[in-house]
Amino acid sequence: MSALPELNTLVRVALGEGAPVLPSRVEGVEGDDLLLAAPSYVGDVVGPRVGSTVSVHWTSARGVCSVPVEFVAAERSGIKLWRVRLNGGVEFSQRRRYARVTTGGPLSLAADDLETVRVGWMLDLSEGGVRARIAPGAFSSDEPVEVRLTVEGELVTLVGSVVRTAPPVGGFEEVTVSFPDDHHAADLVRRFVLQEQVRLRRLAAENG
């Protein structure tokens, strides 16, 4: 049981291939059952069916953790909850290091309740996350956020987690958001980063 996420741990729930990864929080641990705050989702996303298998992901001192679980029921105990039951062992993996490039372009960050939204500007981007400048005071470390940005003309929506914020300078603060490993836009972002690296090397050589 020690390998499982503890009470109040921020987690991500992956509904399956091609489906979004949703932010949640552990509200209780009962034997092999986890009680998760029912994630918020919009659009045409459909919640899991009873008996279906989803996966829960979180970060610990040992690295990125994941475990398959069976969706048991939707419950309510003051808040809406998802009851899921362990359906396998916890797997651990060290988070990969990603190439990062300086870039610009607008983006938006929204809290998981979609009520707090900030529009900002990208500073750099990698397959594993983004650093941006936004109006201060909106988000705190470890808070799950929905990120919307444009890569190669394509709108990308990802659910990530705030890693750190820097003190405001000139009325704006820097915020760093990490993305889940192997997210649905990984190939697109990776291609963009590689192309930017090549372009910047050529530019440096021409100006050298």
N, C-alpha and C positions, 0 to 999 in steps of 0.2 A: 504493500500500500504506500510505502514511502516514496515510490517513484511517481505516484499520481500527483496532479496539480493540487495545491492546497486551496483552502477557502479564500475567495477573493482574487485568485489568480486570473489574469486576463488570458483568454484563450481564443483560438480561431476554430470555427467549425466548417469543415469542407464537406459539402453535400454530394460531391461526386464529380466525375470528369466533365469539364465544360461548364460546371455550375460555379457561382461565386463562392468565395471563402468569407464567412460572416463572423464579425467580432462578437464575443460573449464574455461572460465572467462566471467563475465557479461559485455557486451559491450554497452548495452543500455536498458532502460526501457521505453516502450511506452504503457501506459494504462495497459491492462491485458497481454501485450506481453513482453517477455524477448528476447533480442537479445544476443545470446551466440556465442563466438568464436567457430567455427566449430572444434570439437575435432579431434586430429590426431589418427588414428588407423591403425593397420597393420594386415596382415594375412587374415583370412576369415571373419572378422567382417564386417557386413553390416549395414549401417546407417539406421535410422528410415524411415518409409514410411510416406507420407503426410497423416495426419488424425490419425496416431497411437499415443498411449499414452506412454510417458516415464516419468521419475521422475527426479527432480533436487534436489540436496542435498548440504548443506553448513553448516558452523559452525558460530554461533553468540554467544553473551554474554548469551543468554537464553538456549544455548545447541545446539544439532544437529538438523538442520531444514530440512524438505523435503516438496515438493509440487508436485502433479501430473500435468503434462502439456501435451498439444496436440502439436505434431510437425506440424507446418504450412507450412514452406518453407525453402529452402536453398537459401541464398542471398549473395550478395557481395557488400561491401562498403569499399573498400581498402583491406579488409581481407574477407575470407569466413566466413559467419555467419549462424547460425541456428536461425530461428524465432520460438519460442514456445509460446503457449497461456495457461494461467491458466485454469486448469480443476478441481479445487478443492481447499480446504483450506490448509494453511500451518500448518504442524504438528511439534511439538517440543518434543524433548526427551533429557534427561540428558545422557551424554556419560557414558557408563558403565566403571567400573574399572576392569582391566583384570590381571589375574595372569601372572607373568613374570618369566622366568628362564634364567640363564646364559647358553649360548651355543656358539658354534663356527660354522665355515663353511663359504665358500665364498658366496658373493652376488654381484649383480650389480645394480646400480642406473642409470636411464636415464631420462633426461629432456623430457618434453612432445613433443618436436620437434625431439627427438631421436638422436640429433646431439651431445649432451654432455652426455658422459657415463663415469662412474667411477666404477671400480671393487674394492671391499673391503672385510671386514671380519666382520661377526656378533659378537656382544658382548652379547646381550640378545634378547629374542624374546617373544612376547605375541600374543594373538589373535588380539589385538588392535594395534600392531605396532612392530617395530624393532629398535634396537640401533646398530650402526655399526661404524667401523673405515674406513675412506676413505682418498684419497688424498684431500688436502684442496682447498677451494675457488670455488668449482663447483656449489653449490646450496645455496639458501638463504631460510630463514624461510617463510612458507606459499606457497612455490613453489611446484606444483604437480610433482611427479616423478613416473616412472615405476620401480617397485622393482622385481627382479628375485632372488629367493633363493630356496634351496632344503630342503624339510622337509620329513623325513622318506624315502629318496630316490626318492621323487617325486618333479619335477620342478614346482614351484609355481610362477605365474606372477600376481602381484597386482599393482593397481594404488593407491598411497597414497599421503600424503602431508607432507612436511618437517615441523616438529614442532620446532626444535631448532638445532643449531650447536654449538659445543664447540671449543674454541681456539685450534689451532694445538699444539700437543705435540709429539715430536720425528718425525716430518714430516707428521703426520696424524691428522685429526680432527675427532671428534665424531659427528655423525649426528643421530638424532632421527626422524623416519618417522611414522606417524599414518596411520592406514588402516581404510577404511570405516567399519561401523558396519555391521555385518552379510554379510561379503564378501564371495565369493564362496569357499574359502579355510578355512573358520572359523572352521569347524569340524575337519579337518586334523590338524591344528595348535593347537586347544584346546586339542586334544588327545595327541599330542606330549608333550605339556606343562605338562599335568597331569602325563604322564609317566615319564618325567624327574623329576618332583617333588617327585614322589614315589622313584625313583632310588636314588636321592640325600639324601632323608631322611634315606633310608636303609644304604647308604654309611656312613652317619654321625653316625648312630647307631652302625655300625660295628667298626668304628674308635673311638667311644666314650669311 
